[in-house]
Amino acid sequence: MDLVIENYGEINSVISADVLGVKNLPFLLTTEATEVDSGEWLVIDVILGSDNFPAIDLHGVSFAVNLDPDLVDSSTVKVEYLEDEYFVKDAPYISLTHQPSDGIIHTAGTKTNSVGSTGSGIIATVSFIVEEDAGGFKDDETKRSVSTSIEDIITTIEVTDIIIEDSRGFKYALPNTSLDIVVNGGE
């Protein structure tokens, strides 16, 4: 695996460029804590499909998570594909997560058998510790985006380059998605 990471992006990456088309399959980010304090863990659920529009014959997925580098402690970032959920339930799989730079996470998960999964729900979680000094960028008027009070700031977590693959190897792009999080000023 070290050899893969050392040569990441030289020839291939976990984000594929070869797609057949675009699907409007729901790909969502949710969290129980839309407001966090510096120093806390933030856990984001990655949801693929819905009851009305389930993922059909899902064999693999890849995507990029874009975070404000001032918000996240890069050494704590984890992406976990959930073994008890529909995507990889009771099937062998492999995943790879790589941070080509602070605030950018590339990840992919694929089943290693030839059977696709059909369903909807959480397929993975993305978690990290909010930087202790995340409040430091709140005082800079040029970096303040939207604030709920003088001390709080809203930051956007964006997922881009979403690709799903079916058991035949056909790849499809999904629309980008995002989630706004409030980082509390604590005062």
Salt bridges, closest charged atoms under 4 A:
ASP70 OD2 - LYS143 NZ 3.55
GLU141 OE2 - ARG144 NH2 3.55
GLU165 OE2 - LYS171 NZ 3.93
ASP166 OD2 - ARG168 NH2 2.64
